[in-house]
Amino acid sequence: MRKFKELGRLLFALVVWLRLSARACSQPQQQQVPCFFIFGDSLVDNGNNNRLLTLSRANYRPYGIDFPQGVTGRFTNGRTYVDVLAQLLGFPTFIPPYSRTRGAALMRGVNLASGASGIRDETGDNLGGHTSMNQQVQTFGNEILPEMRRVLRGDANALSSYLSRCIFYSGMGSNDYLNNYYMPDFYSTSSDFTTKAYADALLKDYSRQLTQLYSFGARKVIVTAIGQIGCIPYELARFRGNNSRCNEDINKAIVMFNSGLKKLVDSFNGDQLPGAKFVYVDAYQSNVDLYQNPKASGFDVIDKGCCGVGRNNGQLTCLPLQEACRDRTKYLFWDAFHPTDTANVGFGKVTFSSRQYTYPINIQQLAML
């Protein structure tokens, strides 16, 4: 009997050791960059909208149902895409929202993303308060940089050197279509612009905003393409197409923007912004591949949210205390708009270590520059 007990203890110790070893191998052993700054919308917002008067908030259950810290304001059940990147970059904790971060804590980076925000200032006004890309960039330049300079005792050269080793992430544009151009009852942009002219106008504004980040010290920059939003549950709940499951009019408009964004990355990496390295992340092509072969990524359900209201769970986002689907690992979408933790983890890993959806290098290579 004593031998069986001893054997049980040894087996338990072996299991613990194996788990710890697997955990250690799954993440980098040290932080690869000194800081990580995040600009974007609800796909990466982690609580900045919590105190705003807006319908674009996620600080209630079932949001965060699978997140270690519970409800935070993330628009998913667990981690966002940038949470996954932070883990892969070796950060010991997730990058905090700017809304509750000040002083020396800014030195490791903050998240300025805001749900419903866009490249254009008026984008998302239909949902209430938000912080647009212009405002996020201004906040970085007018509030965060002076604080960081104070931490470094006014040494501007030290700050420039420090920021040049950090990674900046920007994911914008989805709401400029969903909560602007394709909402004609609230906005006039679809009357004012053709789809081509609108993409050009967005890219002109976005180029100025990213160039301003460069002038503030950003040198390693990730920009994400807009995903295939004509196929998200929100659009599927509204679209009645004869020949396609998705709203291809929206998808065609998105392709115009994404094509221009990739060209913009080429320009920035050329002579336009000396010393900068931009990486383009092709979220659109990733979506196309997922829809064509969801089983390969482990998904059974790709056309409706894990929680929500109406057709495809796409007419409204998750209601407070609503019961979500049980096996969330089989769902591509958490709600009408946003991917699940499982989807974010998969996309984070592939864009970090391979070039399947990144151009011209992957995120790990960007960190090592």
N, C-alpha and C positions, 0 to 999 in steps of 0.2 A: 504493500500500500504506500509505504514511504517512497519507494522508487517511482511509482506513478505520480505522486505529488511533485517529486523533484523534476521528473520529465515534463510535467505540466508547466512548472515554473520556467524551465529552460525554453519550452516552446513559446510561452508568453513573451519572454525576453527577446527571443528571435523575431517574433512578429513585430514587437515595438521597434527593434533595431531596423528591420526592413522598411517599416513605415517612415521612420525618421530619415533613412537613407534616400528613399524615393522622394520624400518632400524636399530634401536638400538638393537632389539632382534636378528637380523640376523647376527650380528657380536659380538665377545667377547668385553667386555667393557674395558679390559686392555690387554696390550701386554703380552703374556704368556712366551716368551723367550727374552733375551736381544738382540740377533742377529741371523741372518739367512744368511748362506753362500751357494751359489749355483754353482755347477759345472755341465757342460753338453754340449749339442749340440743345434741345431736349435729348438728343441721342447721347450726349455726354454731360449734361447738367447733373450735378450731384448735390443740389440743395440751395442754389443761389436764388431760386424763385420762391422759396418757402415763405418769405416775409412780404412778398409782393401781392398786390391785389390783382389776381389773374386766375383764369380758368386753367392755365398751363402750370399745374402743380401736381406733385406726386408724393406729398408728405403724409400719406395715409396708407393703411393696409388695403389691398394685398400687395401694393408696391413694396419691394424690399423683403418679401417673404422668405427669400433664400439668401439674403445678404447678412454677413456676420453681425453687422451693427443694426440690423432691422431697418425700419423706415428712416430714410435720410433725405428723400427728395429725388432720388434716382428714378428715372422713368422705365424701370424694368424690375424683374424679380430678384436680380442679383447684381452682378458687376456690369458696368458699361465697358465699351471698347477701350477707353483710355485707362480704366481701372486695370484691365488686363495688361495693357502696355506698361503701366507703372510697375506691376509685379514682374514682368519680364525684364524690365530695365533694372531690377534689383532694389527698388525703393522698399523700405521696411514697412511702410504704411501707405494707404491710398493718399493721393494728392487732395488736400482739403479744399472746400469751396472758399472763394475770396470773401464771401459774406461773413465768415467767422474766423478770418485769419489776418493777423497784423504783426508788425515788428519783425524780429529775427526769423520767425517761422516762414516768412515769405521767401527766404533764401533757398528753400528746397522746391519752390514753385507753388502755384495755386491754380485752381480751376475757376475761370471767369464765365463759363458757359451758362446760357440762360434759355430755358424752354420758350418756344415760339419766336425766338429771335432770328434775324436774317441779315443779309448784306445790306438791304435797304432799311432805313429807319422805321418806316411805317409798317413793314411786314410784322404780322402777329398782333396788330392793334385790335383786331376783332376778338382776341382772347383776353386782352387786358395788359397789365404791366409786363415788361420784359426789358432786357438789356441788349440792345442791338450790337452788331459787330463794331460799328463806329464807337459806341459807348464803351465796349469792352477794351478796344485798343486805346481809347483815351484814358480809361481807368488805369491801364498798365503804365502809360507814359506819365500821367499826372499824379498818380497816387502810389503805385507800387515801386517804380524806379526811384523816387526820392527816399522812400523808406529803406530800400536796399542800399542806396548810397550812404545813408546815415549809419547803417550797420557796418559798412566798410569805411567809416570815418571820412567820408567825402572823397575817397580815392576813385576818381572817374575811370582811370586806366584799369584799376583792379576790377571794377564793375564790368567794364567792357570785356575784359579777358574772361571773367566768370560767366557772363551771359553767352559768350561765343561757344562755350562748351555745353550749354543747356539745350534741351529739345523743346521746341514750340510746336504745338498742334493746333490746326484750325480746320474745323468741319462746319461749313456753312453752305446755304443755298436751298435746302429742302423746303424751308418755310416760305422762301421767296416765290415758290411755285404753289405749294399747298395752301398757304395762308396769305396769298397775295394774288398772283397772276391768274390762278384758276378759281378765284372767288370773286366773280364779276359783280355780285350784288353789294360787295363791300369796297372793292378797289377798282380803279379805272385802268390799271396797267394793261389789261388784255385788249382794251380799246386804243390805248396810247401807243402800244408796241406790237409789232409782229413777234412771233416766237424767236426769230433770229435776232431782231433788234433788241429784244428784252435780254437775251443771253449776252449780247455784246455790252449792254448797259450794266448788267450785273458784273461782268468780268472787268469792266473799266473801274467800277467802284471797288471791287475785291482786290484788284491789282494795287490800287492806291492804299488800301488798308494794310495789305501784306508788306508793301514797300515801307509804310510807316513803322511797322513792327521791326523791319530791318534797320531803319534809322534809329530805333530804340536799342538795338543790340542783338536782335535775333539773327542767328547764322545757320542753325540746323532746324529746318522747318518741315513739318509734315502737313500736307493738304489733302483732304479727302474728297473724292468725287461724290456727287449726289447718287444715292442708290436708285434702284429701279422702282421709283415710288408709284408708278402706274400699276404696280402689282401688289401693293400693300393692302391689308384688310380694309382700311379706310376707303380706298378707291374701289375695291371689289364690292363693297357694300352699296356703292352708288352707280357703278358702271353696268350697263346692259349692252354688251357688244355681241355682234353676230358671229364674227370670225376669230375673236380673240378673248381669252380669259381676262387679260389685262387691258388697261386704258393706254393704248399705244400712242395716242396723241400726246399725252403727258410724257411718256417714255422718249418719244422723238425729240421733244423740247429739251429734256434732260441731257440727251446725247449731245445736242448742240453746245450746251453749257460745259459739259465734261470735256469735250474735244478742245474747246477754247482754254479750259483750265490746264490741260496737259501741255498745250503750246505755251501757256504762261510760265509753267514750270521750266520748260526749255529756255525761255527768254531769261528768267531769273538765274538759271544755272550757267548761262552764257556770260556775256559781258555786262548785263544790266545791273546786277547786284554783286559786285566783286566780293569774293570770300564766302558767299552764301552757298548752301546746298539744300535744295528743296526736293522732297520726295512726294510723288503723286501716288495716292492709294486708290485703287480702282474698285470702289465699293459696288459700282454698277455691274461690272463683269462678274464679280463674285456672286451677286444676286442672280444673274443669268445662269451661271453654272449650277447654283443651288436649285433653282427651279427646274432645270433640265434633269438633274439627278439627285433629288433630296435624300434618297436612301443611302447614298455614298457618304453623306455627312451625318447620318443617323436620324434624320427627321422624317416623321410620319405625316405631320400636318404643316403645310406651308401656306395655306390660304385663309386662315383665321387666327384670331388672337387667342391666347390661353385664357384671357378674361376680357370682358367688354360687353357691349349691348348690341342687339340687332343682328342683321345678316352678317355672317363671317366674323361676328364679334367686332365689327368694324365701324358701327355708327357712332359709338361713344367709347371713350377710354374706360378703364376699370372703375367701377363705382366703389365708394368707401365700404370696406368690409365684405366686398363681394367674394364669393368662393371661386377660386381659380381652378384651372385644370390640375389634375393630380400629377401626371408625369410630364413635367415641364421640359424635360430634356428632349422630348420628341417634337416640340413645337419650335418653329422658326421665329414666330412672333409672340411677344408677351401680350401686347394689346393691339389696338388699331394701327399703331404707327411704329412701335419700337421692338427691336429684337430681344430674344430671351438671353439670359446669362450664357447658356450653352452656345448660342449663335455668336455672341460677342467673344467668348473664349476661343472658338474655332477661328474666327476672322483675325483676332489678335495674334494668335500663334503663327498663322500662315503669313501674315504681313510682316511679322517681326523677323522671321528666320528664312523666308524664301522670297523669290522675286516673282512669284506667280501673279500677284496683284499689286506689286509696287514697281515704281519706275523713278529714276534709273537704277536705284539700289534699294535694298530692304532697310527696315528700321534699325536692325542690329548693326548693320554696316554704317548707317548714319551716326549712331551713337559712338562708334569706334573712331570716327574721323577726328 
